[in-house]
Amino acid sequence: SGKTVVALSTMLLAVESDFQAAILAPTEILAEQHFYTIKNLTEKLDIKVGFIVGQMSQKEKKASIQKIADGTANIIIGTHALLEEDIKFKNLSLVVIDEQHRFGVEQRLKMRKKTKFKNADFLLMSATPIPRTLGLTLYGDLDISTIKELPPGRIPIKTLEMSDKNAYNFVREKIAQGDQAFIVYPLVDESEKLQLKSAIKEAENLRVTEFKDFSVGLIYGRMKPEEKEKVMSDFAKKKYQILISTTVIESGIDISNATVMVIEHAERYGLSTLHQLRGRVGRSDKDSYCILIGDAKTENAKTRLDVLTKTTDGFKIAEEDLKLRGYGEFFGTQQSGLTEFKIGNIISDFEIIQNAKETAVDMLKNDPQTATILLSKSQNEFLKKDMELAEG
């Protein structure tokens, strides 16, 4: 919907003021995509884009670390590798965390500690805000901006539940029309404990059965970066009509000709993952479809699939997710579960709690003496100890 352009606009403001900006991505595929996109968009500007991921050669990594430390790199793009102790920034003032739901509280805190500035800016981005985000909007210092419109020409994705047989027939029909499809599995390899289909085994099977007349590619997290890049490049060039994958393609993959996303064992995934996977299609002016295959036995699983078929709104999905698993600890690291209030419920009493927060803020501004009296020494120590985590 345009999150990358928003992020780049923000980072350019930081660079223009002689600061560094960093963008943290959850996967190497997404980090590489950001790197090439941002590098191309800034090629006529006097900006150096740095890049660092885990599976780099020691020589490449050392060179990147040096450019980050001495300020040669203005915009730095990376994965969890950016969190490592030896990554030192010269004057980092803005951190963009893409796909916020894929990072834990302590990981986001590590990035906060890499900047020298007390009031460094953080931009958290996600198509599916985690329940904690909604909670922190009420309690913490977090402002939310939304992009609710689809880009011009985009058509809302249709989400359907089907059997394997019907789903495969549907995929064949769409491919015959010139489209491409993803099929996602929860496991890479077969498991003796879990009776679930795996990507590698199913790729071997489907190539000689259901899709023997089509070209089928395979991608998963354990592949080498260059192998993953080659597979995605070939898929983008239409060398593969079907791409079988794990959730490694959950974030940021942009293949405009892919119009079908089939999710096997859909009942196994959380709402945010399902919504993210669905977002890999519907990236053109063609009708696009997300097909859920699964056997939901629990009420929670049935609710998740029902929610996904009824809405494509990321915030509505986050609200339902909040009801299902809670928002976690604001002064801790847990990102799910409901805190037990003595009075009130964050879901049903949302408006009242929001009003109470605004009243408390007004009191702190207009009557600090009374507010100080109300905060006991023990409460102050508690807040002092854990407030860092509340900011994550």
KEFI-197828 format. One record per residue (C-alpha): residue in one letter; x negated, y, z. Coordinates in Angstrom, 1 decimal. Last residue first. Layout:
N
{node "A", {X, Y, Z}}
...
END
This chain:
392
{node "G", {-9.2, -1.5, 22.6}}
{node "E", {-8.6, 1.7, 24.7}}
{node "A", {-7.1, -0.4, 27.5}}
{node "L", {-10.4, -2.4, 27.6}}
{node "E", {-12.3, 0.8, 28.5}}
{node "M", {-9.7, 1.7, 31.1}}
{node "D", {-10.6, -1.4, 33.2}}
{node "K", {-12.9, -0.3, 35.9}}
{node "K", {-12.0, 3.3, 36.1}}
{node "L", {-8.3, 2.4, 36.1}}
{node "F", {-8.7, 0.0, 39.1}}
{node "E", {-10.9, 2.5, 41.0}}
{node "N", {-8.3, 5.2, 40.5}}
{node "Q", {-5.5, 2.9, 41.7}}
{node "S", {-7.5, 2.1, 44.8}}
{node "K", {-8.1, 5.8, 45.5}}
{node "S", {-4.3, 6.5, 45.3}}
{node "L", {-2.8, 8.3, 42.3}}
{node "L", {0.3, 10.1, 43.6}}
{node "I", {-1.9, 12.8, 45.2}}
{node "T", {-3.7, 13.4, 41.9}}
{node "A", {-0.3, 13.8, 40.0}}
{node "T", {0.8, 16.3, 42.6}}
{node "Q", {-2.3, 18.4, 42.0}}
{node "P", {-2.2, 18.0, 38.3}}
{node "D", {1.2, 19.7, 38.0}}
{node "N", {1.5, 20.9, 34.4}}
{node "K", {-0.8, 18.6, 32.4}}
{node "L", {-0.6, 15.5, 34.5}}
{node "M", {3.1, 16.0, 35.1}}
{node "D", {3.7, 16.4, 31.3}}
{node "V", {1.9, 13.1, 30.7}}
{node "A", {4.0, 11.3, 33.4}}
{node "T", {7.2, 12.7, 31.8}}
{node "E", {6.1, 11.5, 28.3}}
{node "K", {5.4, 8.0, 29.7}}
{node "A", {8.8, 7.9, 31.5}}
{node "N", {10.5, 8.9, 28.2}}
{node "Q", {8.7, 6.0, 26.4}}
{node "I", {9.7, 3.6, 29.1}}
{node "I", {13.4, 4.7, 28.8}}
{node "E", {13.3, 4.2, 25.0}}
{node "F", {11.7, 0.7, 25.1}}
{node "D", {14.0, -0.6, 27.8}}
{node "S", {15.1, -3.8, 25.9}}
{node "I", {11.6, -4.6, 24.7}}
{node "I", {9.4, -3.2, 27.4}}
{node "N", {11.6, -4.6, 30.2}}
{node "G", {12.3, -2.6, 33.3}}
{node "I", {11.7, -2.7, 37.1}}
{node "K", {9.2, -4.8, 38.9}}
{node "F", {7.5, -5.3, 35.6}}
{node "E", {6.1, -8.8, 34.7}}
{node "T", {3.6, -8.4, 31.9}}
{node "L", {4.6, -10.3, 28.8}}
{node "G", {2.2, -12.6, 27.0}}
{node "S", {-0.2, -11.8, 24.1}}
{node "Q", {-3.4, -9.9, 23.5}}
{node "Q", {-5.3, -10.9, 26.7}}
{node "T", {-8.4, -8.8, 27.1}}
{node "G", {-7.6, -6.8, 30.2}}
{node "F", {-6.2, -3.4, 31.2}}
{node "F", {-3.4, -3.3, 28.7}}
{node "E", {-2.8, -7.1, 29.1}}
{node "G", {-0.7, -9.0, 26.5}}
{node "Y", {1.9, -7.7, 24.1}}
{node "G", {4.6, -10.4, 24.3}}
{node "R", {4.8, -13.7, 22.4}}
{node "L", {8.3, -14.0, 20.8}}
{node "K", {9.7, -10.5, 21.5}}
{node "L", {6.5, -8.8, 20.4}}
{node "D", {6.4, -11.0, 17.3}}
{node "E", {9.9, -9.7, 16.5}}
{node "E", {8.7, -6.2, 16.9}}
{node "A", {5.6, -6.9, 14.8}}
{node "I", {7.9, -8.3, 12.0}}
{node "K", {10.0, -5.2, 12.1}}
{node "F", {6.8, -3.2, 11.9}}
{node "G", {5.4, -5.1, 8.9}}
{node "D", {8.7, -4.7, 6.9}}
{node "T", {9.1, -7.6, 4.5}}
{node "T", {12.3, -8.8, 6.1}}
{node "K", {14.8, -11.7, 6.1}}
{node "T", {12.7, -14.7, 4.9}}
{node "L", {10.0, -13.8, 7.4}}
{node "V", {12.3, -13.5, 10.3}}
{node "D", {13.8, -17.0, 9.7}}
{node "L", {10.4, -18.5, 9.4}}
{node "R", {9.4, -17.1, 12.8}}
{node "T", {12.7, -17.9, 14.4}}
{node "K", {12.4, -21.6, 13.4}}
{node "A", {8.9, -21.8, 14.8}}
{node "N", {10.1, -20.2, 18.1}}
{node "E", {13.0, -22.6, 18.3}}
{node "T", {10.8, -25.6, 17.9}}
{node "K", {10.9, -28.3, 15.2}}
{node "A", {10.1, -26.2, 12.1}}
{node "D", {9.3, -28.6, 9.3}}
{node "G", {7.4, -26.8, 6.6}}
{node "I", {7.1, -25.4, 3.1}}
{node "L", {7.4, -21.6, 2.8}}
{node "I", {7.5, -20.1, -0.7}}
{node "C", {6.4, -16.5, -1.1}}
{node "Y", {7.6, -15.1, -4.5}}
{node "S", {6.7, -12.3, -6.8}}
{node "D", {8.7, -10.5, -9.6}}
{node "K", {6.1, -8.6, -11.7}}
{node "D", {5.3, -4.9, -11.4}}
{node "S", {1.9, -5.7, -9.7}}
{node "R", {0.6, -6.7, -6.3}}
{node "G", {3.5, -8.9, -5.2}}
{node "V", {1.1, -11.6, -4.1}}
{node "R", {-1.6, -11.6, -1.4}}
{node "G", {0.9, -9.9, 0.9}}
{node "R", {2.6, -13.2, 1.7}}
{node "L", {-0.6, -14.4, 3.3}}
{node "Q", {-0.6, -11.3, 5.6}}
{node "H", {3.1, -11.8, 6.5}}
{node "L", {2.4, -15.5, 7.4}}
{node "T", {-0.7, -14.5, 9.4}}
{node "S", {1.2, -11.8, 11.3}}
{node "L", {4.2, -14.2, 12.0}}
{node "G", {2.1, -16.9, 13.5}}
{node "Y", {1.3, -20.1, 11.5}}
{node "R", {2.1, -23.8, 12.1}}
{node "E", {5.7, -23.6, 10.9}}
{node "A", {4.3, -22.8, 7.4}}
{node "H", {3.0, -26.3, 7.1}}
{node "E", {2.2, -25.5, 3.4}}
{node "I", {2.3, -21.9, 2.3}}
{node "V", {3.0, -21.3, -1.4}}
{node "M", {2.2, -17.8, -2.7}}
{node "V", {3.5, -17.1, -6.2}}
{node "T", {2.9, -14.0, -8.3}}
{node "A", {-0.8, -13.9, -8.9}}
{node "N", {-1.5, -11.6, -11.9}}
{node "S", {-2.4, -8.7, -9.6}}
{node "I", {-5.2, -10.5, -7.8}}
{node "D", {-6.1, -8.4, -4.7}}
{node "I", {-7.5, -10.3, -1.7}}
{node "G", {-7.4, -8.0, 1.3}}
{node "S", {-6.8, -10.5, 4.1}}
{node "E", {-5.3, -14.0, 4.2}}
{node "I", {-7.7, -15.5, 1.6}}
{node "V", {-9.7, -17.4, 4.2}}
{node "T", {-6.3, -18.8, 5.4}}
{node "T", {-7.2, -22.1, 3.7}}
{node "S", {-7.2, -22.3, -0.1}}
{node "I", {-5.9, -23.9, -3.3}}
{node "L", {-6.1, -21.5, -6.3}}
{node "I", {-3.8, -22.2, -9.2}}
{node "Q", {-4.2, -20.9, -12.8}}
{node "Y", {-8.0, -20.9, -12.6}}
{node "K", {-10.1, -19.3, -15.3}}
{node "K", {-7.7, -16.4, -15.0}}
{node "K", {-10.5, -13.7, -14.7}}
{node "A", {-9.3, -13.0, -11.2}}
{node "F", {-9.5, -16.7, -10.4}}
{node "D", {-13.0, -16.9, -11.8}}
{node "S", {-14.1, -13.9, -9.7}}
{node "M", {-12.5, -15.5, -6.6}}
{node "V", {-14.3, -18.8, -7.2}}
{node "K", {-17.6, -17.0, -7.9}}
{node "E", {-17.3, -14.8, -4.7}}
{node "K", {-16.6, -17.9, -2.6}}
{node "E", {-19.6, -19.7, -4.0}}
{node "E", {-21.9, -16.6, -3.5}}
{node "P", {-20.7, -16.4, 0.1}}
{node "K", {-21.4, -20.1, 0.8}}
{node "M", {-18.4, -22.2, 1.4}}
{node "R", {-17.3, -22.8, 5.0}}
{node "G", {-14.4, -20.5, 4.8}}
{node "Y", {-12.4, -22.2, 2.0}}
{node "I", {-11.8, -21.9, -1.7}}
{node "L", {-10.6, -24.4, -4.4}}
{node "G", {-9.6, -23.9, -8.0}}
{node "V", {-7.0, -25.7, -10.2}}
{node "S", {-6.8, -25.5, -14.0}}
{node "F", {-3.5, -26.9, -15.3}}
{node "D", {-2.2, -30.0, -17.0}}
{node "K", {-2.9, -32.3, -14.0}}
{node "F", {-1.0, -30.0, -11.7}}
{node "E", {1.3, -32.4, -9.9}}
{node "T", {-1.0, -35.4, -10.2}}
{node "V", {-4.7, -35.3, -11.0}}
{node "R", {-5.6, -31.8, -9.8}}
{node "L", {-3.0, -32.1, -7.0}}
{node "N", {-4.9, -34.9, -5.3}}
{node "E", {-8.4, -33.5, -5.3}}
{node "A", {-7.0, -30.1, -4.2}}
{node "E", {-4.9, -31.8, -1.6}}
{node "K", {-8.0, -33.5, 0.0}}
{node "I", {-10.0, -30.3, 0.1}}
{node "A", {-7.2, -28.1, 1.4}}
{node "S", {-5.9, -30.4, 4.2}}
{node "K", {-2.4, -31.7, 4.8}}
{node "L", {-1.4, -32.0, 8.4}}
{node "Q", {-1.0, -35.0, 10.7}}
{node "L", {-3.3, -33.6, 13.4}}
{node "K", {-5.4, -35.9, 15.5}}
{node "E", {-7.2, -37.8, 12.7}}
{node "S", {-7.8, -34.6, 10.8}}
{node "E", {-8.4, -34.2, 7.0}}
{node "D", {-10.6, -31.3, 6.0}}
{node "V", {-10.1, -27.6, 5.4}}
{node "L", {-7.0, -27.3, 7.5}}
{node "P", {-3.9, -25.0, 7.5}}
{node "Y", {-3.2, -25.2, 3.8}}
{node "V", {-2.5, -22.5, 1.3}}
{node "I", {-1.3, -22.8, -2.3}}
{node "F", {-2.0, -19.6, -4.4}}
{node "A", {-0.4, -19.1, -7.8}}
{node "Q", {-1.0, -17.6, -11.3}}
{node "D", {1.4, -16.2, -13.9}}
{node "G", {1.4, -16.8, -17.7}}
{node "Q", {5.0, -17.9, -18.0}}
{node "A", {4.0, -21.6, -17.9}}
{node "I", {2.4, -20.7, -14.6}}
{node "K", {5.7, -19.5, -13.3}}
{node "E", {7.5, -22.8, -14.3}}
{node "R", {4.7, -24.9, -12.9}}
{node "V", {4.8, -23.1, -9.5}}
{node "F", {8.6, -23.6, -9.4}}
{node "N", {8.3, -27.4, -10.0}}
{node "Y", {5.6, -27.5, -7.2}}
{node "A", {7.9, -25.7, -4.8}}
{node "N", {10.9, -27.9, -5.6}}
{node "K", {8.8, -31.1, -4.9}}
{node "D", {7.2, -29.7, -1.7}}
{node "S", {10.6, -28.8, -0.3}}
{node "M", {11.6, -25.1, -0.2}}
{node "E", {12.0, -22.1, 2.1}}
{node "L", {12.2, -18.7, 0.2}}
{node "T", {10.6, -15.3, 0.5}}
{node "K", {11.2, -12.8, -2.3}}
{node "I", {8.5, -10.1, -2.6}}
{node "P", {9.7, -6.5, -3.0}}
{node "I", {8.9, -5.1, -6.4}}
{node "R", {6.0, -2.7, -7.1}}
{node "G", {6.3, -0.2, -9.9}}
{node "P", {5.0, 2.8, -7.9}}
{node "P", {3.2, 1.8, -4.6}}
{node "L", {5.6, 0.4, -2.0}}
{node "E", {6.7, 2.9, 0.6}}
{node "K", {6.4, 2.4, 4.3}}
{node "I", {2.9, 3.8, 4.9}}
{node "T", {3.0, 4.3, 8.6}}
{node "S", {1.0, 6.5, 11.1}}
{node "I", {0.7, 5.4, 14.7}}
{node "D", {-0.9, 7.4, 17.5}}
{node "L", {-2.7, 5.5, 20.3}}
{node "D", {-3.6, 7.1, 23.6}}
{node "G", {-2.2, 4.3, 25.7}}
{node "Y", {1.1, 3.3, 27.3}}
{node "L", {3.9, 3.5, 24.7}}
{node "T", {1.7, 3.2, 21.6}}
{node "L", {-0.4, 0.7, 23.5}}
{node "G", {2.6, -1.7, 23.6}}
{node "L", {3.2, -1.5, 19.9}}
{node "T", {-0.4, -2.1, 19.3}}
{node "R", {-0.5, -5.1, 21.7}}
{node "P", {2.3, -6.7, 19.6}}
{node "I", {-0.1, -6.9, 16.7}}
{node "P", {0.5, -4.5, 13.8}}
{node "T", {1.1, -6.4, 10.5}}
{node "A", {-0.1, -4.6, 7.4}}
{node "S", {-3.1, -3.6, 9.5}}
{node "M", {-5.4, -0.7, 10.0}}
{node "L", {-7.1, 0.7, 13.2}}
{node "L", {-8.7, 4.1, 12.7}}
{node "F", {-11.1, 5.0, 15.6}}
{node "D", {-12.5, 8.5, 16.1}}
{node "A", {-15.4, 9.1, 18.5}}
{node "N", {-14.5, 11.2, 21.5}}
{node "K", {-17.3, 10.2, 23.9}}
{node "F", {-19.8, 10.3, 21.1}}
{node "K", {-22.9, 8.1, 21.1}}
{node "T", {-21.2, 5.4, 18.9}}
{node "K", {-22.1, 1.7, 19.3}}
{node "K", {-20.0, 1.4, 22.4}}
{node "R", {-16.7, 1.8, 20.5}}
{node "M", {-17.8, -1.1, 18.2}}
{node "K", {-18.3, -3.4, 21.2}}
{node "L", {-14.9, -2.4, 22.5}}
{node "R", {-13.3, -3.6, 19.2}}
{node "Q", {-14.9, -7.0, 19.8}}
{node "E", {-13.8, -7.0, 23.4}}
{node "V", {-10.2, -6.5, 22.5}}
{node "G", {-10.2, -9.2, 19.9}}
{node "F", {-10.2, -8.8, 16.1}}
{node "R", {-8.0, -10.3, 13.4}}
{node "H", {-5.0, -8.2, 14.4}}
{node "Q", {-6.8, -5.1, 13.4}}
{node "E", {-6.9, -6.0, 9.7}}
{node "D", {-9.4, -3.3, 8.9}}
{node "I", {-11.2, -1.6, 11.8}}
{node "V", {-12.4, 1.9, 10.8}}
{node "V", {-15.0, 3.4, 13.1}}
{node "L", {-15.8, 7.1, 13.0}}
{node "S", {-18.6, 9.1, 14.7}}
{node "L", {-21.7, 6.9, 14.1}}
{node "N", {-24.8, 9.1, 14.5}}
{node "K", {-28.0, 7.0, 14.0}}
{node "F", {-26.4, 3.6, 14.3}}
{node "K", {-28.0, 0.5, 15.9}}
{node "I", {-27.4, -3.0, 14.7}}
{node "D", {-29.7, -5.2, 16.8}}
{node "E", {-27.0, -6.0, 19.4}}
{node "E", {-24.7, -7.7, 16.8}}
{node "L", {-21.2, -6.2, 16.3}}
{node "L", {-21.9, -5.2, 12.7}}
{node "A", {-22.3, -8.9, 11.9}}
{node "H", {-18.6, -9.3, 12.7}}
{node "T", {-18.1, -8.2, 9.1}}
{node "G", {-19.6, -5.2, 7.3}}
{node "I", {-19.3, -1.9, 5.6}}
{node "I", {-21.5, 1.1, 6.4}}
{node "I", {-20.8, 4.6, 5.1}}
{node "N", {-23.6, 7.1, 5.3}}
{node "A", {-26.6, 4.7, 4.9}}
{node "T", {-29.8, 6.7, 5.2}}
{node "G", {-29.0, 7.4, 8.8}}
{node "D", {-32.3, 6.0, 10.2}}
{node "A", {-30.6, 3.1, 12.1}}
{node "I", {-28.1, 2.1, 9.3}}
{node "K", {-30.9, 2.2, 6.6}}
{node "Q", {-33.2, 0.1, 8.9}}
{node "I", {-30.4, -2.5, 9.6}}
{node "S", {-29.7, -2.8, 5.8}}
{node "A", {-33.4, -3.5, 5.0}}
{node "K", {-33.7, -6.1, 7.8}}
{node "K", {-30.5, -7.8, 6.5}}
{node "E", {-31.8, -8.0, 3.0}}
{node "K", {-35.1, -9.5, 4.1}}
{node "Q", {-33.5, -11.9, 6.5}}
{node "S", {-31.2, -13.2, 3.7}}
{node "M", {-27.5, -12.4, 4.2}}
{node "Q", {-25.0, -14.8, 5.6}}
{node "G", {-23.8, -12.7, 8.5}}
{node "V", {-22.7, -9.6, 6.7}}
{node "I", {-24.1, -6.1, 6.3}}
{node "F", {-23.5, -3.4, 3.7}}
{node "G", {-24.5, 0.2, 3.4}}
{node "V", {-23.0, 2.8, 1.1}}
{node "K", {-25.1, 5.8, 0.3}}
{node "I", {-23.3, 9.0, -0.6}}
{node "D", {-24.3, 11.9, -2.9}}
{node "L", {-21.1, 11.6, -4.8}}
{node "K", {-20.7, 10.3, -8.4}}
{node "E", {-20.7, 6.7, -7.2}}
{node "T", {-18.1, 7.3, -4.5}}
{node "L", {-15.2, 5.3, -5.9}}
{node "N", {-17.4, 2.6, -7.3}}
{node "K", {-19.2, 2.1, -3.9}}
{node "I", {-15.9, 2.2, -2.1}}
{node "T", {-14.4, -0.6, -4.3}}
{node "Y", {-17.6, -2.7, -4.3}}
{node "F", {-18.1, -2.6, -0.6}}
{node "H", {-14.4, -3.0, 0.3}}
{node "Q", {-14.3, -6.2, -1.8}}
{node "E", {-17.5, -7.5, -0.2}}
{node "A", {-16.0, -6.9, 3.2}}
{node "L", {-12.8, -8.6, 2.2}}
{node "I", {-14.7, -11.7, 1.0}}
{node "E", {-17.0, -11.6, 4.0}}
{node "T", {-14.1, -11.8, 6.3}}
{node "P", {-12.7, -9.8, 9.3}}
{node "A", {-13.6, -6.3, 8.1}}
{node "L", {-15.3, -3.5, 10.1}}
{node "I", {-15.6, -0.1, 8.4}}
{node "A", {-18.3, 2.2, 9.5}}
{node "A", {-18.7, 6.0, 9.3}}
{node "Q", {-21.8, 8.0, 9.8}}
{node "F", {-21.9, 11.7, 10.6}}
{node "D", {-23.2, 14.8, 8.6}}
{node "S", {-19.8, 16.6, 8.6}}
{node "E", {-19.2, 15.6, 5.0}}
{node "V", {-19.8, 12.0, 6.1}}
{node "A", {-17.0, 12.2, 8.7}}
{node "L", {-14.6, 13.7, 6.2}}
{node "L", {-15.5, 11.1, 3.7}}
{node "M", {-14.7, 8.4, 6.2}}
{node "T", {-11.1, 9.6, 6.6}}
{node "S", {-10.5, 9.8, 2.8}}
{node "L", {-12.1, 6.3, 2.5}}
{node "A", {-9.7, 4.9, 5.2}}
{node "V", {-6.6, 6.4, 3.5}}
{node "V", {-7.8, 5.1, 0.1}}
{node "T", {-8.2, 1.6, 1.6}}
{node "K", {-4.8, 1.7, 3.3}}
{node "G", {-3.0, 2.3, 0.0}}
{node "S", {0.0, 0.0, 0.0}}
END
